[in-house]
Amino acid sequence: MFVLSVIVMAVLGLWLLGSLIGLVFKFTFAIVGGVFSVLGALLGFLIAGVVLVAIAPIVLLSLLPALLPALMIAGLIWLVVRAARPAPAVTKPVH
């Protein structure tokens, strides 16, 4: 019975040691994977920013015919408001 308990403790000790080694590997690969994930996300943001800078003018030019009436109305309102304001008073410089 004593020998059986020693064998059981040895097997359980080896099992625990294997579990701890597996845990170390799991944490190591999780950290490495997290670092690569962050680097991939940053690279994705960089590529998305470059694409946005390259594509945004083309998209805005393609939307110009649809937005032109609204831009004309906004410009007309701006002109009316600007013309309705009194001219700023010109102050003479004092020497």
N, CA, C and O atoms as a GROMACS GRO file, in nm:
protein
  380
    1MET      N    1   0.082  -0.119   0.000
    1MET     CA    2   0.000   0.000   0.000
    1MET      C    3   0.086   0.126   0.000
    1MET      O    4   0.055   0.224  -0.066
    2PHE      N    5   0.197   0.119   0.077
    2PHE     CA    6   0.288   0.232   0.082
    2PHE      C    7   0.351   0.257  -0.055
    2PHE      O    8   0.364   0.371  -0.098
    3VAL      N    9   0.390   0.149  -0.121
    3VAL     CA   10   0.453   0.160  -0.254
    3VAL      C   11   0.353   0.218  -0.353
    3VAL      O   12   0.389   0.300  -0.438
    4LEU      N   13   0.228   0.177  -0.342
    4LEU     CA   14   0.126   0.229  -0.432
    4LEU      C   15   0.105   0.379  -0.410
    4LEU      O   16   0.089   0.452  -0.507
    5SER      N   17   0.107   0.425  -0.286
    5SER     CA   18   0.090   0.568  -0.259
    5SER      C   19   0.211   0.647  -0.310
    5SER      O   20   0.195   0.760  -0.357
    6VAL      N   21   0.331   0.590  -0.302
    6VAL     CA   22   0.450   0.657  -0.354
    6VAL      C   23   0.440   0.668  -0.506
    6VAL      O   24   0.474   0.771  -0.564
    7ILE      N   25   0.395   0.560  -0.571
    7ILE     CA   26   0.380   0.563  -0.717
    7ILE      C   27   0.274   0.666  -0.757
    7ILE      O   28   0.294   0.740  -0.853
    8VAL      N   29   0.162   0.670  -0.684
    8VAL     CA   30   0.057   0.767  -0.715
    8VAL      C   31   0.109   0.909  -0.696
    8VAL      O   32   0.081   0.996  -0.780
    9MET      N   33   0.184   0.935  -0.588
    9MET     CA   34   0.240   1.069  -0.566
    9MET      C   35   0.341   1.105  -0.674
    9MET      O   36   0.347   1.220  -0.718
   10ALA      N   37   0.422   1.008  -0.718
   10ALA     CA   38   0.519   1.035  -0.825
   10ALA      C   39   0.447   1.068  -0.956
   10ALA      O   40   0.485   1.162  -1.026
   11VAL      N   41   0.343   0.991  -0.988
   11VAL     CA   42   0.268   1.017  -1.111
   11VAL      C   43   0.200   1.154  -1.103
   11VAL      O   44   0.204   1.231  -1.199
   12LEU      N   45   0.139   1.184  -0.989
   12LEU     CA   46   0.073   1.314  -0.975
   12LEU      C   47   0.174   1.429  -0.976
   12LEU      O   48   0.145   1.536  -1.028
   13GLY      N   49   0.292   1.407  -0.920
   13GLY     CA   50   0.397   1.509  -0.924
   13GLY      C   51   0.443   1.535  -1.067
   13GLY      O   52   0.462   1.650  -1.107
   14LEU      N   53   0.462   1.427  -1.144
   14LEU     CA   54   0.500   1.444  -1.284
   14LEU      C   55   0.388   1.512  -1.363
   14LEU      O   56   0.412   1.596  -1.450
   15TRP      N   57   0.264   1.476  -1.330
   15TRP     CA   58   0.149   1.539  -1.396
   15TRP      C   59   0.148   1.690  -1.366
   15TRP      O   60   0.126   1.771  -1.456
   16LEU      N   61   0.171   1.726  -1.240
   16LEU     CA   62   0.175   1.866  -1.201
   16LEU      C   63   0.290   1.939  -1.270
   16LEU      O   64   0.274   2.053  -1.314
   17LEU      N   65   0.406   1.875  -1.278
   17LEU     CA   66   0.520   1.935  -1.346
   17LEU      C   67   0.489   1.958  -1.494
   17LEU      O   68   0.521   2.064  -1.549
   18GLY      N   69   0.427   1.860  -1.558
   18GLY     CA   70   0.388   1.876  -1.698
   18GLY      C   71   0.286   1.987  -1.716
   18GLY      O   72   0.291   2.061  -1.814
   19SER      N   73   0.194   1.998  -1.622
   19SER     CA   74   0.094   2.105  -1.629
   19SER      C   75   0.160   2.242  -1.614
   19SER      O   76   0.123   2.336  -1.684
   20LEU      N   77   0.256   2.253  -1.525
   20LEU     CA   78   0.326   2.380  -1.508
   20LEU      C   79   0.408   2.417  -1.631
   20LEU      O   80   0.412   2.533  -1.671
   21ILE      N   81   0.473   2.317  -1.691
   21ILE     CA   82   0.548   2.343  -1.815
   21ILE      C   83   0.451   2.387  -1.926
   21ILE      O   84   0.480   2.480  -2.001
   22GLY      N   85   0.338   2.320  -1.934
   22GLY     CA   86   0.237   2.360  -2.033
   22GLY      C   87   0.186   2.501  -2.008
   22GLY      O   88   0.163   2.577  -2.102
   23LEU      N   89   0.168   2.537  -1.881
   23LEU     CA   90   0.124   2.671  -1.846
   23LEU      C   91   0.227   2.776  -1.887
   23LEU      O   92   0.191   2.882  -1.938
   24VAL      N   93   0.355   2.745  -1.865
   24VAL     CA   94   0.461   2.838  -1.906
   24VAL      C   95   0.459   2.856  -2.058
   24VAL      O   96   0.469   2.969  -2.107
   25PHE      N   97   0.447   2.746  -2.132
   25PHE     CA   98   0.440   2.756  -2.278
   25PHE      C   99   0.317   2.836  -2.321
   25PHE      O  100   0.324   2.918  -2.413
   26LYS      N  101   0.206   2.811  -2.254
   26LYS     CA  102   0.083   2.881  -2.292
   26LYS      C  103   0.098   3.032  -2.271
   26LYS      O  104   0.062   3.110  -2.359
   27PHE      N  105   0.151   3.073  -2.157
   27PHE     CA  106   0.170   3.216  -2.131
   27PHE      C  107   0.272   3.276  -2.226
   27PHE      O  108   0.255   3.389  -2.273
   28THR      N  109   0.380   3.202  -2.254
   28THR     CA  110   0.483   3.252  -2.345
   28THR      C  111   0.425   3.277  -2.483
   28THR      O  112   0.445   3.384  -2.541
   29PHE      N  113   0.354   3.178  -2.536
   29PHE     CA  114   0.299   3.195  -2.670
   29PHE      C  115   0.184   3.297  -2.671
   29PHE      O  116   0.160   3.360  -2.773
   30ALA      N  117   0.115   3.312  -2.560
   30ALA     CA  118   0.011   3.416  -2.553
   30ALA      C  119   0.074   3.554  -2.559
   30ALA      O  120   0.022   3.643  -2.627
   31ILE      N  121   0.185   3.574  -2.489
   31ILE     CA  122   0.253   3.703  -2.492
   31ILE      C  123   0.309   3.731  -2.631
   31ILE      O  124   0.294   3.841  -2.684
   32VAL      N  125   0.374   3.631  -2.690
   32VAL     CA  126   0.429   3.648  -2.825
   32VAL      C  127   0.317   3.674  -2.925
   32VAL      O  128   0.329   3.762  -3.011
   33GLY      N  129   0.208   3.600  -2.914
   33GLY     CA  130   0.094   3.623  -3.002
   33GLY      C  131   0.032   3.760  -2.983
   33GLY      O  132  -0.009   3.824  -3.080
   34GLY      N  133   0.025   3.805  -2.859
   34GLY     CA  134  -0.028   3.939  -2.833
   34GLY      C  135   0.059   4.048  -2.892
   34GLY      O  136   0.009   4.147  -2.946
   35VAL      N  137   0.191   4.030  -2.883
   35VAL     CA  138   0.283   4.128  -2.942
   35VAL      C  139   0.265   4.133  -3.093
   35VAL      O  140   0.257   4.241  -3.152
   36PHE      N  141   0.258   4.015  -3.156
   36PHE     CA  142   0.239   4.012  -3.301
   36PHE      C  143   0.102   4.068  -3.339
   36PHE      O  144   0.087   4.130  -3.444
   37SER      N  145   0.003   4.046  -3.256
   37SER     CA  146  -0.131   4.100  -3.283
   37SER      C  147  -0.129   4.252  -3.278
   37SER      O  148  -0.189   4.318  -3.363
   38VAL      N  149  -0.062   4.308  -3.179
   38VAL     CA  150  -0.053   4.454  -3.169
   38VAL      C  151   0.025   4.510  -3.287
   38VAL      O  152  -0.014   4.612  -3.344
   39LEU      N  153   0.136   4.445  -3.324
   39LEU     CA  154   0.213   4.492  -3.440
   39LEU      C  155   0.130   4.484  -3.568
   39LEU      O  156   0.137   4.574  -3.652
   40GLY      N  157   0.053   4.378  -3.582
   40GLY     CA  158  -0.034   4.365  -3.699
   40GLY      C  159  -0.141   4.473  -3.702
   40GLY      O  160  -0.172   4.526  -3.808
   41ALA      N  161  -0.198   4.505  -3.585
   41ALA     CA  162  -0.299   4.610  -3.580
   41ALA      C  163  -0.238   4.746  -3.616
   41ALA      O  164  -0.300   4.824  -3.688
   42LEU      N  165  -0.119   4.774  -3.565
   42LEU     CA  166  -0.053   4.900  -3.599
   42LEU      C  167  -0.021   4.908  -3.748
   42LEU      O  168  -0.038   5.013  -3.810
   43LEU      N  169   0.025   4.798  -3.804
   43LEU     CA  170   0.053   4.795  -3.948
   43LEU      C  171  -0.076   4.815  -4.028
   43LEU      O  172  -0.076   4.883  -4.130
   44GLY      N  173  -0.184   4.754  -3.981
   44GLY     CA  174  -0.313   4.773  -4.047
   44GLY      C  175  -0.360   4.917  -4.042
   44GLY      O  176  -0.411   4.969  -4.141
   45PHE      N  177  -0.343   4.983  -3.926
   45PHE     CA  178  -0.379   5.124  -3.916
   45PHE      C  179  -0.294   5.210  -4.009
   45PHE      O  180  -0.344   5.304  -4.069
   46LEU      N  181  -0.165   5.177  -4.020
   46LEU     CA  182  -0.077   5.252  -4.108
   46LEU      C  183  -0.120   5.237  -4.254
   46LEU      O  184  -0.129   5.335  -4.327
   47ILE      N  185  -0.147   5.115  -4.295
   47ILE     CA  186  -0.189   5.090  -4.433
   47ILE      C  187  -0.325   5.156  -4.459
   47ILE      O  188  -0.346   5.214  -4.566
   48ALA      N  189  -0.416   5.148  -4.362
   48ALA     CA  190  -0.547   5.211  -4.379
   48ALA      C  191  -0.533   5.363  -4.390
   48ALA      O  192  -0.605   5.426  -4.468
   49GLY      N  193  -0.443   5.422  -4.313
   49GLY     CA  194  -0.421   5.566  -4.322
   49GLY      C  195  -0.365   5.608  -4.457
   49GLY      O  196  -0.408   5.708  -4.515
   50VAL      N  197  -0.269   5.530  -4.508
   50VAL     CA  198  -0.212   5.562  -4.639
   50VAL      C  199  -0.318   5.548  -4.748
   50VAL      O  200  -0.327   5.632  -4.838
   51VAL      N  201  -0.397   5.442  -4.740
   51VAL     CA  202  -0.504   5.422  -4.839
   51VAL      C  203  -0.607   5.535  -4.830
   51VAL      O  204  -0.656   5.583  -4.932
   52LEU      N  205  -0.640   5.576  -4.707
   52LEU     CA  206  -0.736   5.685  -4.690
   52LEU      C  207  -0.684   5.815  -4.750
   52LEU      O  208  -0.759   5.888  -4.814
   53VAL      N  209  -0.556   5.844  -4.729
   53VAL     CA  210  -0.498   5.965  -4.786
   53VAL      C  211  -0.497   5.959  -4.938
   53VAL      O  212  -0.516   6.061  -5.004
   54ALA      N  213  -0.477   5.840  -4.993
   54ALA     CA  214  -0.472   5.826  -5.138
   54ALA      C  215  -0.612   5.826  -5.200
   54ALA      O  216  -0.630   5.877  -5.311
   55ILE      N  217  -0.711   5.770  -5.132
   55ILE     CA  218  -0.843   5.751  -5.190
   55ILE      C  219  -0.939   5.865  -5.158
   55ILE      O  220  -1.032   5.889  -5.235
   56ALA      N  221  -0.920   5.935  -5.047
   56ALA     CA  222  -1.016   6.038  -5.005
   56ALA      C  223  -1.037   6.147  -5.110
   56ALA      O  224  -1.152   6.185  -5.134
   57PRO      N  225  -0.933   6.200  -5.175
   57PRO     CA  226  -0.959   6.302  -5.278
   57PRO      C  227  -1.041   6.248  -5.395
   57PRO      O  228  -1.126   6.319  -5.450
   58ILE      N  229  -1.017   6.124  -5.434
   58ILE     CA  230  -1.093   6.065  -5.544
   58ILE      C  231  -1.239   6.049  -5.505
   58ILE      O  232  -1.328   6.077  -5.586
   59VAL      N  233  -1.264   6.006  -5.383
   59VAL     CA  234  -1.402   5.990  -5.336
   59VAL      C  235  -1.472   6.126  -5.328
   59VAL      O  236  -1.588   6.139  -5.367
   60LEU      N  237  -1.401   6.226  -5.277
   60LEU     CA  238  -1.462   6.359  -5.267
   60LEU      C  239  -1.492   6.417  -5.405
   60LEU      O  240  -1.596   6.480  -5.425
   61LEU      N  241  -1.402   6.395  -5.500
   61LEU     CA  242  -1.429   6.443  -5.636
   61LEU      C  243  -1.546   6.368  -5.700
   61LEU      O  244  -1.623   6.427  -5.776
   62SER      N  245  -1.559   6.241  -5.669
   62SER     CA  246  -1.672   6.166  -5.727
   62SER      C  247  -1.804   6.206  -5.662
   62SER      O  248  -1.909   6.194  -5.725
   63LEU      N  249  -1.801   6.254  -5.538
   63LEU     CA  250  -1.923   6.299  -5.470
   63LEU      C  251  -1.957   6.444  -5.501
   63LEU      O  252  -2.064   6.492  -5.463
   64LEU      N  253  -1.868   6.515  -5.570
   64LEU     CA  254  -1.891   6.656  -5.596
   64LEU      C  255  -2.022   6.684  -5.670
   64LEU      O  256  -2.092   6.778  -5.632
   65PRO      N  257  -2.058   6.610  -5.774
   65PRO     CA  258  -2.187   6.640  -5.840
   65PRO      C  259  -2.307   6.624  -5.748
   65PRO      O  260  -2.405   6.698  -5.760
   66ALA      N  261  -2.302   6.530  -5.656
   66ALA     CA  262  -2.414   6.511  -5.564
   66ALA      C  263  -2.418   6.621  -5.458
   66ALA      O  264  -2.525   6.660  -5.413
   67LEU      N  265  -2.300   6.671  -5.419
   67LEU     CA  266  -2.294   6.771  -5.313
   67LEU      C  267  -2.296   6.915  -5.365
   67LEU      O  268  -2.306   7.008  -5.286
   68LEU      N  269  -2.286   6.933  -5.496
   68LEU     CA  270  -2.277   7.068  -5.551
   68LEU      C  271  -2.398   7.156  -5.518
   68LEU      O  272  -2.378   7.272  -5.483
   69PRO      N  273  -2.522   7.108  -5.527
   69PRO     CA  274  -2.634   7.195  -5.489
   69PRO      C  275  -2.628   7.241  -5.344
   69PRO      O  276  -2.655   7.357  -5.314
   70ALA      N  277  -2.592   7.152  -5.254
   70ALA     CA  278  -2.581   7.190  -5.113
   70ALA      C  279  -2.467   7.289  -5.093
   70ALA      O  280  -2.479   7.382  -5.013
   71LEU      N  281  -2.357   7.271  -5.164
   71LEU     CA  282  -2.246   7.365  -5.153
   71LEU      C  283  -2.284   7.502  -5.208
   71LEU      O  284  -2.243   7.604  -5.153
   72MET      N  285  -2.362   7.506  -5.315
   72MET     CA  286  -2.406   7.634  -5.371
   72MET      C  287  -2.498   7.707  -5.274
   72MET      O  288  -2.487   7.828  -5.257
   73ILE      N  289  -2.589   7.634  -5.210
   73ILE     CA  290  -2.679   7.697  -5.112
   73ILE      C  291  -2.599   7.749  -4.993
   73ILE      O  292  -2.625   7.859  -4.944
   74ALA      N  293  -2.502   7.670  -4.946
   74ALA     CA  294  -2.419   7.715  -4.834
   74ALA      C  295  -2.339   7.839  -4.873
   74ALA      O  296  -2.325   7.931  -4.793
   75GLY      N  297  -2.286   7.842  -4.995
   75GLY     CA  298  -2.212   7.959  -5.041
   75GLY      C  299  -2.301   8.082  -5.052
   75GLY      O  300  -2.258   8.192  -5.018
   76LEU      N  301  -2.423   8.064  -5.100
   76LEU     CA  302  -2.517   8.176  -5.111
   76LEU      C  303  -2.552   8.231  -4.973
   76LEU      O  304  -2.556   8.353  -4.954
   77ILE      N  305  -2.576   8.143  -4.877
   77ILE     CA  306  -2.605   8.188  -4.741
   77ILE      C  307  -2.486   8.262  -4.683
   77ILE      O  308  -2.502   8.364  -4.616
   78TRP      N  309  -2.366   8.212  -4.708
   78TRP     CA  310  -2.245   8.279  -4.659
   78TRP      C  311  -2.232   8.418  -4.720
   78TRP      O  312  -2.198   8.513  -4.650
   79LEU      N  313  -2.260   8.431  -4.850
   79LEU     CA  314  -2.251   8.562  -4.914
   79LEU      C  315  -2.353   8.660  -4.856
   79LEU      O  316  -2.321   8.776  -4.834
   80VAL      N  317  -2.477   8.614  -4.833
   80VAL     CA  318  -2.581   8.701  -4.778
   80VAL      C  319  -2.543   8.746  -4.637
   80VAL      O  320  -2.557   8.864  -4.604
   81VAL      N  321  -2.496   8.655  -4.554
   81VAL     CA  322  -2.458   8.690  -4.417
   81VAL      C  323  -2.340   8.785  -4.419
   81VAL      O  324  -2.334   8.879  -4.339
   82ARG      N  325  -2.245   8.763  -4.508
   82ARG     CA  326  -2.127   8.849  -4.516
   82ARG      C  327  -2.165   8.989  -4.564
   82ARG      O  328  -2.113   9.088  -4.514
   83ALA      N  329  -2.256   8.996  -4.660
   83ALA     CA  330  -2.298   9.127  -4.710
   83ALA      C  331  -2.384   9.202  -4.608
   83ALA      O  332  -2.387   9.325  -4.610
   84ALA      N  333  -2.454   9.131  -4.521
   84ALA     CA  334  -2.541   9.196  -4.423
   84ALA      C  335  -2.464   9.252  -4.304
   84ALA      O  336  -2.516   9.336  -4.232
   85ARG      N  337  -2.344   9.209  -4.284
   85ARG     CA  338  -2.265   9.260  -4.171
   85ARG      C  339  -2.215   9.400  -4.201
   85ARG      O  340  -2.181   9.432  -4.316
   86PRO      N  341  -2.210   9.484  -4.099
   86PRO     CA  342  -2.152   9.617  -4.122
   86PRO      C  343  -2.001   9.605  -4.140
   86PRO      O  344  -1.937   9.513  -4.088
   87ALA      N  345  -1.947   9.698  -4.212
   87ALA     CA  346  -1.803   9.697  -4.235
   87ALA      C  347  -1.732   9.724  -4.103
   87ALA      O  348  -1.779   9.805  -4.023
   88PRO      N  349  -1.620   9.659  -4.080
   88PRO     CA  350  -1.548   9.684  -3.955
   88PRO      C  351  -1.493   9.827  -3.954
   88PRO      O  352  -1.449   9.879  -4.057
   89ALA      N  353  -1.496   9.887  -3.837
   89ALA     CA  354  -1.447  10.024  -3.823
   89ALA      C  355  -1.295  10.025  -3.840
   89ALA      O  356  -1.224   9.944  -3.781
   90VAL      N  357  -1.249  10.118  -3.921
   90VAL     CA  358  -1.105  10.130  -3.944
   90VAL      C  359  -1.049  10.225  -3.840
   90VAL      O  360  -1.092  10.340  -3.831
   91THR      N  361  -0.957  10.179  -3.763
   91THR     CA  362  -0.895  10.263  -3.662
   91THR      C  363  -0.765  10.319  -3.717
   91THR      O  364  -0.688  10.250  -3.784
   92LYS      N  365  -0.742  10.445  -3.688
   92LYS     CA  366  -0.618  10.508  -3.734
   92LYS      C  367  -0.508  10.476  -3.635
   92LYS      O  368  -0.527  10.485  -3.513
   93PRO      N  369  -0.393  10.439  -3.687
   93PRO     CA  370  -0.283  10.410  -3.594
   93PRO      C  371  -0.236  10.538  -3.525
   93PRO      O  372  -0.226  10.644  -3.587
   94VAL      N  373  -0.208  10.527  -3.399
   94VAL     CA  374  -0.161  10.641  -3.320
   94VAL      C  375  -0.010  10.631  -3.309
   94VAL      O  376   0.045  10.530  -3.267
   95HIS      N  377   0.058  10.742  -3.350
   95HIS     CA  378   0.205  10.743  -3.342
   95HIS      C  379   0.250  10.839  -3.238
   95HIS      O  380   0.370  10.854  -3.215
   0.00000   0.00000   0.00000
